[in-house]
């Protein structure tokens, strides 16, 4: 990793920490990296930019 940092709301971090522990991840970082990799793989499988935009809208990331 490059050591970059992402700011996450404390409440969201606590939720991720709880889920990471329950799922058996060694750290919250490992859990979050896995989630991001999984989501990126789905988006990268899209056929077009329009399909990516629709998927992001469906997830609530853009409106």
Residue frames relative to the residue before (quaternion, step in Angstrom):
aa qw qx qy qz dx dy dz
X 1.0000 0.0000 0.0000 0.0000 0.00 0.00 0.00
X 0.4920 -0.6794 0.4748 0.2663 3.49 -1.22 0.53
X 0.5280 -0.6533 0.4064 0.3595 3.57 1.25 -0.05
X 0.3938 0.7100 -0.4968 0.3066 3.57 1.20 0.29
X 0.2461 -0.7762 0.5681 0.1190 3.54 -1.13 0.65
X 0.1740 -0.7511 0.6304 0.0908 3.51 -1.16 0.73
X 0.3521 -0.7272 0.5471 0.2189 3.55 -0.90 0.92
X 0.0472 -0.7819 0.6211 -0.0228 3.53 -0.91 1.04
X 0.5634 -0.5992 0.4599 0.3347 3.53 -1.01 0.88
X 0.5772 -0.6294 0.3960 0.3375 3.59 -0.92 0.90
X 0.6532 0.5201 -0.3141 0.4518 3.59 0.96 -0.84
X 0.6542 0.5020 -0.3009 0.4790 3.55 1.01 -0.84
X 0.6302 0.5330 -0.3267 0.4604 3.57 1.00 -0.80
X 0.6582 0.5091 -0.3089 0.4606 3.58 0.94 -0.88
X 0.6317 0.5173 -0.3267 0.4761 3.59 1.04 -0.76
X 0.6586 0.5003 -0.3023 0.4738 3.58 0.96 -0.91
X 0.6281 0.5413 -0.3312 0.4504 3.58 1.01 -0.80
X 0.6575 0.5083 -0.3046 0.4654 3.57 0.92 -0.90
X 0.6782 0.4870 -0.2887 0.4686 3.59 0.89 -0.93
X 0.6303 0.5377 -0.3304 0.4522 3.58 1.00 -0.81
X 0.6552 0.5068 -0.3059 0.4693 3.56 0.96 -0.86
X 0.6794 0.4996 -0.2874 0.4541 3.57 0.89 -0.97
X 0.7103 0.4513 -0.2493 0.4791 3.57 1.06 -0.78
X 0.5329 -0.6761 0.3799 0.3386 3.60 1.26 -0.08
X 0.3712 0.7128 -0.5117 0.3037 3.60 1.15 0.44
X 0.5244 -0.6563 0.4424 0.3138 3.58 -1.08 0.64
X 0.7998 0.0098 -0.0024 0.6002 3.59 1.23 -0.40
X 0.6269 -0.5057 0.4246 0.4135 3.53 -1.31 0.26
X 0.6119 0.5645 -0.3452 0.4333 3.58 1.01 -0.80
X 0.6548 0.5099 -0.3131 0.4618 3.58 0.90 -0.92
X 0.6491 0.5258 -0.3029 0.4587 3.58 0.98 -0.88
X 0.6909 0.4776 -0.2786 0.4658 3.58 0.85 -0.98
X 0.6193 0.5271 -0.3398 0.4724 3.60 1.00 -0.77
X 0.6444 0.5189 -0.3204 0.4613 3.59 0.94 -0.85
X 0.6578 0.5097 -0.3107 0.4593 3.60 0.92 -0.86
X 0.6650 0.4965 -0.3027 0.4686 3.57 0.94 -0.89
X 0.6450 0.5166 -0.3231 0.4612 3.60 0.93 -0.85
X 0.6504 0.5236 -0.3062 0.4572 3.57 0.97 -0.88
X 0.6836 0.4790 -0.2832 0.4723 3.59 0.89 -0.93
X 0.6477 0.5146 -0.3204 0.4616 3.60 0.96 -0.81
X 0.6228 0.5403 -0.3409 0.4517 3.60 1.00 -0.77
X 0.6528 0.5004 -0.3173 0.4719 3.59 1.00 -0.77
X 0.6820 0.4848 -0.2896 0.4647 3.56 0.92 -0.89
X 0.6615 0.5111 -0.3071 0.4548 3.58 0.99 -0.79
X 0.6256 0.5410 -0.3304 0.4547 3.58 1.22 -0.40
X 0.4740 0.6812 -0.4355 0.3488 3.58 1.27 -0.08
X 0.5332 -0.6608 0.4479 0.2801 3.53 -1.15 0.72
X 0.8237 0.0495 0.0211 0.5644 3.60 1.00 -0.73
X 0.6633 -0.4780 0.3847 0.4285 3.55 -1.31 0.18
X 0.6261 0.5415 -0.3399 0.4463 3.59 1.04 -0.74
X 0.6441 0.5088 -0.3222 0.4716 3.59 1.01 -0.76
X 0.6173 0.5280 -0.3392 0.4744 3.58 1.03 -0.74
X 0.6533 0.5135 -0.3132 0.4599 3.59 0.91 -0.92
X 0.6552 0.5109 -0.3138 0.4596 3.59 0.94 -0.84
X 0.6446 0.5110 -0.3185 0.4711 3.58 0.99 -0.81
X 0.6591 0.4989 -0.3078 0.4711 3.60 0.96 -0.84
X 0.6191 0.5229 -0.3370 0.4794 3.59 1.07 -0.70
X 0.6589 0.5265 -0.2988 0.4465 3.55 0.94 -0.90
X 0.6856 0.4569 -0.2664 0.5003 3.55 1.14 -0.66
X 0.5094 -0.6750 0.4017 0.3515 3.58 1.28 -0.19
X 0.4533 0.7031 -0.4445 0.3203 3.58 1.25 0.23
X 0.7789 0.0912 -0.0681 0.6168 3.58 1.14 -0.56
X 0.2662 -0.7695 0.5567 0.1645 3.56 -1.22 0.43
